[in-house]
Amino acid sequence: MKLTKISTIIQKALAVVLERYAIVGPIVADIDRAGGRAILVGGAVRDLFLRRALKDIDIEVHGLTSAELETILRAHGPVDYVGKAYGVYRVHPLTVDWSLPRSDKPGRKPEVKIDPAMSLTEAFRRRDLTINAMGIDLVTHELIDPFGGYADLKKGVLRATDLTLFGEDPLRFYRIMQFVSRFEMMPNDELNQLCSTIDIKGVSVERIEQEFEKMFLRSQHPALGIRWIAWIGRLADVLPELAAVANTPQDPVWHPEGTVFEHTMQTVDAAARIDYADVTKKLILMYAALCHDLGKALTTHEEGGRIRSTGHAELGIPLVKKMLARITKKKELIAAVVVLVKYHMEPGHFIAGKAKASAYKRLAVKLAPYASLQMLADLALADKQARNPRTGTPLRGKVQAVTQFLKKAHELAILEHKEEPVLQGRDLLDKVSAGPELGRLVALAYEIQLQEGIRDKQQLRQLVLAEKK
């Protein structure tokens, strides 16, 4: 195996990263003195070459036993056994994984064999892709690349290090999906062929969710991964509700981009460009973008020479719930996506119909507590931008109706939260006992507040007490 030194630029970038982990250098030195070899492996090496921020630091130690490695690590702090059976350790408080070379068999309870004497080639062979099967010796700065990962990285190719080992772990199918999106690289023919037939039924919802989240949160063009799934013929296996609209037509007057699937893919990529307050909101919007038009599978029809999908937003809700249940167990996330999909047409309707302030306030209540008018506007923006007939990528720029919707919601101070009730149950207890009647009157007060814009507590109290049974 030919070894070459990494460039001075990469060495400097690596040094900057390792400066954040002060004791890594001394640990590496101790490993070297003990006759071992500390090698930076996996995604960290790939991301260094791609000039991307490093998410995780994994260091594989060759030439030492478990006991020898533990002794060295303990000299630098308390050792956390992240996966002692797998030969993985951490020195508190560093979030750096120190591991030993191992072989394992797939399954929920894999058989693991730690082998300090394993060759570098065999140790790297178990990694999924060649771009992840590179290492950097942290003492000599040599690049260890037994499977040509660096060349594949430059060519933009995703290639399995070992097709047989790859096929033993169906989770890797979903990893390819998110890699296609994150790195905008495509699998080679052999890997495409394998992924088109690999059995993915046994992958847990939790593991699938992790890969979808990486795709949605770490990609500039997350739709690429879903387009790849469709291209290799697996869309019906992964997202059957979306596959149902793969060829569903749309009215070219409103949707010159073509099918519902093409529109959805552009919506997903448009949603990824929006600035979000936090990752949770972004994740909700990405799923909402993916799901917002599923109902068109049930409602699309031709009427008077035009293609219509009347009622698709609400009728699509059961499909949204069914599809998301196979991807995530986060009930609040699903609830948020459901309300956003249900009302995603409203911003346009509100502006066209010149909706009153009370309508905006009621809509904010319908979305709460899971979503907001800001989130609904974000979805509407992505939806409107996803109408590019030429490039397959979403349009850019503001959408007047969405801008007007946001302006009105901001003026009403309900952009991020619903308007809170002025009158509470405690404000009526001197006249009404706790119970159903009290609840009815409080609800009535809130309805009057929203409809009439009355925010004076005493006035609301007088109005609802006049309605007391």
N, C-alpha and C positions, 0 to 999 in steps of 0.2 A: 504494500500500500504506500503510494507516494505521499509524502508529507511536505507541505509548504507552510511558510509563516504567513500569518494574516498581515494585511497592510498596516502601515503606521497609523493611518486614519482610523481603522477599526480598533487597533490597539488603544488609541487615545479614547475612543468612544467607550471601550470596555473599561478602561481605567476610571472614567467618570462614573460609570454605573457602579463599579465595585467600591468607589469611595463612599457610597451611601451605606455600605455594609462593612463597617470598620474592621471587624475581626476576621473577615474572610481571608484577607492576606496572610495574617499569622497562622490561621488554620491550614491554609494551603502550604505554607512553608513547613509546618510540622508534618503534614502528610508526605511532603517530598523528602524530608529528612528520615522519615520512617520507611522509605522505600516504596511509597505509594505514588499514585499519579492522580491529580485532581483535574477533571475535565469538565468544562462548561458544555452542557448538552441541550438538545431539544430546541424548543421555540426561541430561547434566548439567542442562540447562535444565528438562527434564521432572521430574527428581527434586527440583530446587529447589522447584517448585510443589507437588509431592507431599509435601514436608517429609521426604524420604528422604535417607539418607546417600549422598553422591556416590561412585561407584566409579571413574569415569574423568573426566578433564578434557580436552576437545577444544576447541581454539580455531582457528577458520577465519579466515584473513587475506585480506582483499579489497583490491584496488588496488595490490598490489606484485607484482613478478616473483619468480621463484624465487631469482635471484641477490640481489635486494634483501633478501628475507626472510632468506636465509642469512647475509648480511653482518651484519644486526642480531642474529641469534641467536648468531653466533660471538663477538660482543662481550661476551656474558654467560656464555660457557662452551663446552666442547667440544660439537660438534653430532653427534648420532647420526642416521644416515639410516634411520629406521624403514621408510620406503618412499619413497625419493627419487623413484622413477619415478611414484609416486602423489602426489607433492607433500606428503609427511608427514615432519616432523622432530621431534627431541627435543633439548633442551639438557641435557646431563648435569649433575647426576644426577636432574633432574626427570622424573617420569612424566607429563608433559603433552605431548599431541600438538598440534603446530602444523601446520596444513595449508593448502593453497591450493585454491580452488574448481576442480572438475574435472568432466569428463563422461567416462563410460566405458561400454563395452559389456560385457554379461555373458559369462561363460565362464571356463575355467581360466586362460587367458591374455588377459585383457580388454584392449582397446585404450583407452588412457588419454590424455586431452587436458587439460592444465592450462590454465586460462583465467582469469587475474587480473581480466579485465574482465567476467566473467560476472555477470549481475544476481543479486541475492539470491534472487529468486523462482526463477530457473532453478537456482541452486546448491542450494536447499532442495528442489526438486522431486524430485531423485534419491533423497531419503531415503524410507524405507519407509512410515512412518506420519506423520500430521499431528502427533501428540504428540511426535514426534522431529524435526519440521521447524520448530522454533522456535529463535530465537537471541537473545542479549542482547549489545548493544554494550557492551563493557567500559569505554568512556570516557563515553558519554552515558547508559548504563543504559536505553536504549530496548529494548523488546521487539519483535523482528522475527517476525511470525507470518503469513506470506502465505497459509497454507492453513487457518487457523482451528483450530490445534492446541490452543490454550488453552481454547476453548469445548468441544472434544471431550473434553479432559481433565476438565473439570468435569462433563460429561454421562456420563463413563465409557464412551466410544465409541472403538473402534479403527477408524480409517478410512485407507485408502491415500491418499497424496498424489497418486499417478498410477497408475491401475489397470494401464495398459499397461506402465509401467516395473516395477511390482511383479511382474507376471506373468513378467517376463524372468529373475527370480532365484528359483528354487524353494526356496532356503534360507529365504526369508522366510516360507514356510509354517510352518516349525519355530519361527521367531521369534514368529509369532502365537501358536503353542501355548504358549510359555513366558510371553509377555506376558499372555495370558488368566489364567494362574495367578498371576504375580507382582503384577499390578496389579488383578486381579479386574475387568477390563473386557472387554466383548464386541465383536466386529467388527460393523460395520453389514451390511446385507443384501447390498450389492454385494461387499464383501470376503468374506463367507461364500460367496457364489456362486462367486467366483474361486477360493477355496481348496478348494472342493469338486471342482474339475476340474483344477487346476494339476498339471502333470507333475512329480513329486518323485523320479523314479527316479535322476536324476543327482547327487543330493546325497551327498557322501562321508560315510563313517562318522565321521570326525573332526569334521566340521561338525555332524552330527546330535548327536553326543555333547556338544558344547559347549552346545547349546540344551537338551538334557535336563538337564545339570548345572545350568544357570541355573534351570530350572524346579524342580528338586528342592532346590537349596540356597538359593534366594532367595525361596521362596514360603511363605506360611502355609497355603495350600490348593492344593498342586500338582496334585491330582486334577482341578481345573477345566480345565486344558489338555487332559487326556486325555478328559474328558467332552465337551469341545468337538470334538475330533477325531471322536469317535463320533457326535456330533449332526449333523455335516456329512457323515457317511457315509464317512469315510476311515480308520476304525479298522483295517479289514482290510488296508489298504495300508501302514499304519505299524507296527501291532502285531498281525499276524494270529493269533498264538497267544492273545492276549488276546481278540481278536474271536471266537475259537472258543468262549469261555465267556460271551459277551455275554448270552445268553438261557438259560444253564444254570441250572436250578433248584437250590435247596438245601432241606434239611429245615427247615421253619419253626420246629420246636421249638428247634433250635440257631441257626438263621439267620433271624430274623424280618424282616431287612432286605431279603430277596429273592434276586435272582440273584447268581451268582459275580462278575459285573462290578460290581454295586453294592457288594458286600462288599469287593472289591479296591479300589475307589475310596475307600471309607471307611477301609480299612487304610492306604492311601497317606497320606491326610490325618492319620490318627492317628499314623503314624510321623513325620510332619513336626513334630509338637508335642513330641517327646521331646528332652531335652537330651543332647547327645553330646559326647564328649571332644574330637573333632576332625571336620573336614569329611569326611575319608575314611570314617570310620565311619558318618557320617550318609548319605553317598552309597550305601554298601553296603546300609544298612538300607532306604533308599528303593527301590532296585532289588529287594531281597528282598521288600518289601511288594508291589511291582508283580507279582512273579513267583510268589508263594508258593502260589497255587491253580491254576496253569495246568494241572496234572495232572487236575483235575476234568473237563476236556474228554474225557478218556479213560476215566474211572472212574465217573462219575455214573450211577447206575441206581436203580430202585425195587425194594425188597425188603421184603416183609411190610407194605406200605402206608407205608413210610418211604423217604426219599431218602437214599442212601448214596454215599460216594466213597472206598471203602476203598483204601488204597495210593496215594492221589493225590500224596502228598508225593514219594515216590521215583520214581514213574512220570512225574512231571512234569519231572524233571531234563533229559532231552533237549530238551524244549520250552524250558526256561529257557536252556540253552546256545544254542539256535538263535535265540531272540529277542534275547538280549543281544549276540550276534555282529554283529547289524545296527546296534547302537547304540554299542558300545564295543570297543576293542581291548585294554583293560586286563585281562590274563589273571588277575592276582591278584584283581582286583575280581570277575570272573566266578566264580573259584574260591570266594571268600568267599560270594557269593550262593548258589551251588550247595549248599554245606554247610548254610547257614542254612535254605534251602528244604527240603532233605532231612530235616532234624531239627526242623522248626518245630512239630511236634505233641508233641514230647517233654516240654516243661515241664509241660503238662497231664497227660500220661500218667504222668510221674514222681510227681506229687503224688497222683493218683488211685490209683496202684499202690504208693505208699509205698516208692519206690525206695531202695536202700541207697547208702551213701557211694561204694562202688566203681562203681556205675552212673553217678553224677555225674562221677567222675574219668575214666571211660572216655569219656563224652560229651565232656568237655573235650578229650581227646586226639583224638577224631574231628573236632572243629571246628578244632583247631590245624593249621597256624599262621595260618590266614586269618581265623578268627572266634573268638569266646569265648562263654562261658555268659551274660555280660552282654548281648552282642549278640543272642543267641538269646532271652533274656528280653524284650528290647526288642521284637523281632518278635512274640513271643507276646502281649505287652501290646497292641500295635497290632491284632493279629488278633482278640483278644477284645473290644476296644472297638468294632470295626467291625460292630456289630450293632444299629444304631439303625433301627427300622422307620418312624419318623415324619419325621425332618428330612433324611435323606440325608447327615447329618454324623455322625462317630463319637461314641460315648459318651465320657464323662469318668470319672475316678475310678480307684482301684486295683482290681486283679483279684486276689482272694485267692490263687489257685493260683500266679500269677506272683510275688507277694510271698513266698510260702512257698518257691518254687523259688530265688529270689534269696537268701533268708536261708540256706538250706542250702548253696548254692554259696559264700557269703561265709564261713560257718563252716568250710568245708573249704579256704578260701584258694585257690580255683580260679575265682573270678569272672571275672578278666581273662586268666588264663593257665592252662595245664594244669599239673599237678603234675610237677615235673622228676624224672627218674630219679635215685635215690640212688647206685646202683651203675653205674659206667662201665666200658668195656672195659679201660681202663688198670689197673683194680683187680683184674683177673684174669690179666694178662699173665704173672705169675710161675708160673701153673699151666696156662694155655691159650694156644696160639699164635694169632696174628692169623689170621682166616679165618672161614668160615661157622659153625663151632662156637662161636667167641667171640661172634658176633652172636646166635646162638640163646640162649646163656646170659644175655646182657645183656637180651634181650627177655623171657626167662623171669623174670629178676629184677624187671623193671619190672611184669610181670603180677602177680607175687606182692605187690609193693609196693602196687599199686592194689587188688587183691582182699582182701588181708589187713591192709592198713594198716601194714605193717612198714616202718619208715624207718631202721632200724639197719643200717649198711653191712656190718658184720662178720656179722651174722645172715643177711643176704641172700646174702653171699658163701658162707657155709657151706651154705645151702640149695641154691644153684644148682650148686656144685661137687659136691654129692652126686648131681646129675643128669647129671654129665659122662659123655659116652659114651666 
